[in-house]
């Protein structure tokens, strides 16, 4: 059953009416509702186009957080072969909010790392809703070190509201773990490409997305803080999240103009959750393209490329 967002309620009503008509026809074989149902389908299709033609930043936040959107686990299962998960930080524990391991992408060996939010109540609790603790970032550092040692490209899939801010995480050095992960991203001498597949929240996302090439799905978001958190700090009112979303410039379109990201991956009509397979294939093409851009570069060139990319952030927007 499709889960509708707040702004999709008119669409839900139309599609609901069409389904009611078809249910009546199934119960009464003599009833022919094909014409009426087709008219409602056409109306719903037109409305879907209108709703997604020019989404506001806040609506993009809602789409990016949609529970039926493909998550890291879905991409790994669909895009990678011979995936061998690697667990633990060799220090404290295994953080299930971060998954990663050795795999093949287009038959070439790679290291893949990503945030996993979970797909139902049980898995979301186990995965801590994709909010990594220090051991998650230390696991990522371990896997990136291994990739550097064996000359494997690193692919990261970012989807987190932010690093977990709990007391235990802070006691175990959350800030230091994020900094170490970001540092490792900057210094490994292998290609590093990243895709924001949903939410890219604060340092929790930067720790994986400090890459040679960064792409975002069309309706994903990437920001220093959530709109609700920003509104709570600036206006002491979380309900001003719409204004905060506008001010944060967190959309893929804004970030491409500023040079924060390199590519925008188009989403199927109505968002990634309406065509999961189509979205996954679009990400496959983007990853293949970004890795091809980096082919043939030696370690020094890759590190310099990455360093220069982040030194240049913002200059495009300022020049405009």
C-alpha positions as CSV (number, residue, x, y, z in Angstrom):
1,X,0.0,0.0,0.0
2,X,1.4,3.4,-1.0
3,X,2.2,5.8,1.8
4,X,1.3,9.3,0.8
5,X,3.0,12.5,2.0
6,X,1.0,15.5,3.4
7,X,1.1,17.4,0.1
8,X,0.0,14.3,-1.8
9,X,-3.4,14.1,-0.1
10,X,-5.4,15.3,-3.1
11,X,-3.6,12.6,-5.2
12,X,-4.4,10.0,-2.5
13,X,-8.1,10.8,-2.8
14,X,-8.2,10.5,-6.5
15,X,-6.2,7.2,-6.6
16,X,-8.4,5.9,-3.7
17,X,-11.6,6.6,-5.6
18,X,-10.2,4.8,-8.7
19,X,-9.3,1.8,-6.5
20,X,-12.8,1.8,-4.9
21,X,-14.4,1.6,-8.4
22,X,-12.2,-1.3,-9.4
23,X,-13.0,-3.1,-6.1
24,X,-16.7,-2.7,-6.8
25,X,-16.2,-4.1,-10.3
26,X,-14.3,-7.1,-8.9
27,X,-17.2,-7.8,-6.5
28,X,-19.8,-7.4,-9.3
29,X,-18.6,-8.8,-12.6
30,X,-21.5,-7.2,-14.5
31,X,-20.3,-3.7,-13.6
32,X,-18.1,-1.9,-16.1
33,X,-16.1,0.9,-14.5
34,X,-13.2,0.9,-16.9
35,X,-14.0,4.3,-18.4
36,X,-14.5,6.1,-15.1
37,X,-11.4,4.5,-13.6
38,X,-9.3,5.4,-16.6
39,X,-10.5,9.1,-16.3
40,X,-9.5,9.1,-12.6
41,X,-6.1,7.6,-13.5
42,X,-5.5,10.3,-16.1
43,X,-6.5,13.0,-13.6
44,X,-4.1,11.4,-11.0
45,X,-1.3,11.3,-13.5
46,X,-1.7,14.9,-14.3
47,X,-1.8,15.9,-10.7
48,X,1.3,13.9,-9.9
49,X,3.2,15.8,-12.6
50,X,2.0,19.1,-11.2
51,X,2.9,18.2,-7.6
52,X,6.5,17.1,-8.5
53,X,7.2,19.7,-11.2
54,X,8.6,22.3,-8.8
55,X,8.9,20.9,-5.3
56,X,9.7,23.4,-2.5
57,X,12.8,22.6,-0.4
58,X,10.5,21.5,2.5
59,X,8.6,19.1,0.2
60,X,11.9,17.7,-1.0
61,X,12.8,17.0,2.6
62,X,9.6,15.0,2.9
63,X,10.3,13.1,-0.3
64,X,13.9,12.4,0.8
65,X,12.6,10.9,4.1
66,X,9.9,8.8,2.5
67,X,10.0,5.4,4.2
68,X,9.5,3.5,0.9
69,X,12.5,5.2,-0.7
70,X,15.3,2.7,-1.6
71,X,17.9,2.4,1.2
72,X,21.5,1.4,1.2
73,X,20.8,-2.3,1.6
74,X,18.5,-2.2,-1.5
75,X,21.3,-0.6,-3.6
76,X,23.9,-3.0,-2.4
77,X,21.7,-6.0,-3.1
78,X,20.8,-4.7,-6.6
79,X,24.0,-3.1,-7.8
80,X,26.8,-5.2,-6.3
81,X,27.8,-8.9,-6.7
82,X,29.9,-11.0,-4.4
83,X,29.2,-8.7,-1.5
84,X,31.0,-9.7,1.6
85,X,30.0,-7.7,4.6
86,X,32.7,-6.6,7.1
87,X,31.7,-5.9,10.7
88,X,33.0,-4.1,13.7
89,X,35.6,-1.4,14.5
90,X,38.0,-3.7,16.2
91,X,37.6,-1.6,19.3
92,X,34.1,-1.5,20.8
93,X,31.3,-3.0,18.7
94,X,29.6,-3.3,15.4
95,X,27.3,-0.4,14.5
96,X,24.4,-1.7,12.4
97,X,23.7,1.9,11.2
98,X,26.7,1.6,8.9
99,X,27.1,-1.3,6.6
100,X,29.9,-2.0,4.2
101,X,32.2,-4.6,2.7
102,X,34.0,-5.9,-0.3
103,X,32.0,-6.3,-3.5
104,X,32.1,-6.2,-7.2
105,X,30.5,-3.3,-9.2
106,X,30.2,-4.0,-12.9
107,X,32.5,-6.9,-12.2
108,X,35.3,-4.8,-10.8
109,X,36.3,-5.1,-7.1
110,X,35.3,-2.2,-4.9
111,X,34.7,-1.3,-1.2
112,X,31.1,-0.1,-0.6
113,X,30.1,1.7,2.6
114,X,26.8,3.3,3.5
115,X,24.2,4.4,6.1
116,X,21.3,2.0,6.5
117,X,18.0,3.3,8.1
118,X,16.1,0.0,8.1
119,X,12.8,-0.8,6.4
120,X,10.4,-1.7,9.2
121,X,10.1,-1.0,12.9
122,X,12.4,-3.8,14.1
123,X,15.2,-3.0,11.6
124,X,14.9,0.7,12.1
125,X,15.5,0.3,15.8
126,X,18.4,-2.1,15.2
127,X,19.9,0.3,12.7
128,X,19.3,3.3,14.9
129,X,17.4,5.0,12.0
130,X,20.7,5.3,10.1
131,X,22.3,7.5,12.8
132,X,25.8,6.2,13.3
133,X,27.7,6.0,16.6
134,X,31.5,6.4,16.9
135,X,32.1,2.7,16.2
136,X,30.2,3.1,12.9
137,X,32.6,5.8,11.7
138,X,35.6,3.8,13.0
139,X,34.4,0.8,11.0
140,X,34.2,3.0,7.9
141,X,37.8,4.2,8.6
142,X,38.9,0.6,8.8
143,X,37.2,-0.3,5.6
144,X,38.7,2.7,3.8
145,X,42.1,1.9,5.0
146,X,41.7,-1.7,3.7
147,X,40.6,-0.3,0.3
148,X,43.6,2.0,0.1
149,X,45.9,-0.9,1.0
150,X,44.5,-3.1,-1.8
151,X,43.9,-0.3,-4.4
152,X,40.1,-0.7,-4.4
153,X,37.8,2.2,-5.3
154,X,35.5,3.3,-2.5
155,X,31.8,3.9,-3.1
156,X,29.8,5.5,-0.3
157,X,26.0,5.7,-0.1
158,X,24.8,8.5,2.3
159,X,21.4,8.5,4.0
160,X,21.4,9.8,7.5
161,X,19.7,12.5,9.5
162,X,23.0,13.0,11.2
163,X,25.4,11.2,13.5
164,X,23.8,9.9,16.7
165,X,24.0,12.6,19.5
166,X,23.4,10.4,22.5
167,X,25.4,10.5,25.7
168,X,27.1,7.1,25.1
169,X,28.2,8.2,21.6
170,X,29.7,11.4,23.0
171,X,31.5,9.5,25.7
172,X,33.1,7.3,23.1
173,X,34.3,10.2,21.0
174,X,31.7,10.9,18.4
175,X,33.3,14.1,17.1
176,X,36.8,12.6,16.9
177,X,35.4,9.5,15.0
178,X,33.7,11.8,12.5
179,X,36.8,13.8,12.0
180,X,38.9,10.7,11.5
181,X,36.5,9.4,8.9
182,X,36.6,12.7,7.1
183,X,40.4,12.7,7.3
184,X,40.6,9.2,5.9
185,X,38.3,10.3,3.0
186,X,40.7,13.0,2.1
187,X,43.9,11.0,2.3
188,X,43.2,7.6,0.7
189,X,44.9,7.2,-2.7
190,X,42.1,5.5,-4.5
191,X,39.0,6.8,-6.3
192,X,36.2,7.8,-3.8
193,X,32.7,8.5,-5.1
194,X,29.6,9.2,-3.1
195,X,25.9,9.4,-3.7
196,X,23.4,11.1,-1.4
197,X,20.5,8.7,-1.8
198,X,18.1,10.3,0.8
199,X,19.2,12.6,3.7
200,X,22.7,14.0,4.0
201,X,22.7,15.3,7.5
202,X,25.6,17.4,8.9
203,X,29.0,15.8,9.8
204,X,27.4,12.4,9.8
205,X,27.1,12.7,6.1
206,X,30.4,14.6,5.4
207,X,32.3,11.8,7.0
208,X,31.3,9.6,4.1
209,X,30.8,12.2,1.3
210,X,34.3,13.9,1.3
211,X,34.8,12.3,-2.1
212,X,36.4,13.0,-5.5
213,X,32.9,13.0,-7.0
214,X,29.6,13.5,-5.2
215,X,26.2,13.0,-6.7
216,X,22.7,13.5,-5.3
217,X,19.4,12.0,-6.3
218,X,17.1,14.8,-7.6
219,X,14.9,14.9,-4.5
220,X,17.5,14.1,-1.8
221,X,18.8,16.8,0.6
222,X,22.2,17.6,2.0
223,X,22.7,20.2,4.8
224,X,24.6,21.2,7.9
225,X,21.5,20.8,10.1
226,X,17.9,19.6,9.7
227,X,15.3,22.3,8.9
228,X,13.6,21.5,12.2
229,X,16.8,21.8,14.2
230,X,17.7,25.1,12.4
231,X,14.2,26.5,13.1
232,X,14.5,25.5,16.8
233,X,17.8,27.3,17.1
234,X,17.1,30.5,15.1
235,X,13.4,31.0,15.8
236,X,12.8,28.8,18.9
237,X,10.0,27.2,16.9
238,X,10.4,23.9,15.1
239,X,7.2,24.7,13.1
240,X,9.2,27.2,11.1
241,X,11.0,24.3,9.3
242,X,9.6,25.4,5.9
243,X,11.4,28.8,6.2
244,X,14.5,27.1,7.4
245,X,14.5,24.6,4.5
246,X,14.3,27.6,2.1
247,X,17.2,29.3,3.8
248,X,19.5,26.3,4.1
249,X,19.8,25.7,0.4
250,X,19.8,22.0,0.9
251,X,18.4,20.8,-2.5
252,X,20.5,19.1,-5.1
253,X,19.8,22.0,-7.5
254,X,21.2,24.6,-5.1
255,X,24.2,22.5,-4.1
256,X,25.1,21.9,-7.7
257,X,25.2,25.6,-8.3
258,X,27.5,26.1,-5.3
259,X,29.9,23.3,-6.4
260,X,29.2,21.2,-3.3
261,X,28.1,18.3,-5.5
262,X,29.1,17.3,-9.1
263,X,26.0,15.5,-10.5
264,X,22.3,15.4,-10.0
265,X,20.7,12.0,-10.7
266,X,17.2,12.3,-12.1
267,X,14.4,10.5,-10.2
268,X,11.4,8.7,-11.7
269,X,8.2,10.7,-11.9
270,X,6.8,11.0,-8.5
271,X,10.0,10.3,-6.6
272,X,12.3,7.3,-6.0
273,X,9.7,5.5,-3.9
274,X,7.3,5.2,-6.9
275,X,9.9,3.4,-9.1
276,X,12.6,1.9,-6.9
277,X,14.1,-0.2,-9.7
278,X,14.3,2.8,-12.0
279,X,16.1,4.8,-9.3
280,X,18.6,2.1,-8.6
281,X,19.5,1.8,-12.3
282,X,19.9,5.6,-12.5
283,X,22.4,5.4,-9.5
284,X,24.2,2.5,-11.3
285,X,24.8,4.7,-14.3
286,X,25.9,7.6,-12.2
287,X,28.4,5.5,-10.2
288,X,29.8,4.0,-13.4
289,X,30.2,7.5,-14.9
290,X,31.9,9.0,-11.9
291,X,34.4,6.0,-11.6
292,X,35.2,6.3,-15.3
293,X,36.0,10.0,-14.8
294,X,38.7,9.0,-12.2
295,X,40.2,6.1,-14.2
296,X,43.9,6.2,-14.8
297,X,44.7,8.8,-12.1
298,X,47.4,7.9,-9.6
299,X,47.2,8.3,-5.9
300,X,48.7,11.8,-5.8
301,X,46.4,13.1,-8.5
302,X,43.3,11.6,-6.8
303,X,44.3,13.2,-3.4
304,X,45.0,16.6,-5.0
305,X,41.7,16.4,-7.0
306,X,39.8,15.7,-3.9
307,X,41.6,18.5,-1.9
308,X,41.0,21.1,-4.7
309,X,37.3,20.1,-5.0
310,X,36.7,21.1,-1.4
311,X,38.8,24.2,-1.5
312,X,36.7,25.4,-4.4
313,X,33.3,24.8,-2.8
314,X,31.2,27.9,-2.8
315,X,33.2,29.8,-5.4
316,X,30.7,29.0,-8.2
317,X,27.9,30.5,-6.3
318,X,29.9,33.5,-5.2
319,X,31.0,34.2,-8.8
320,X,27.4,34.0,-10.0
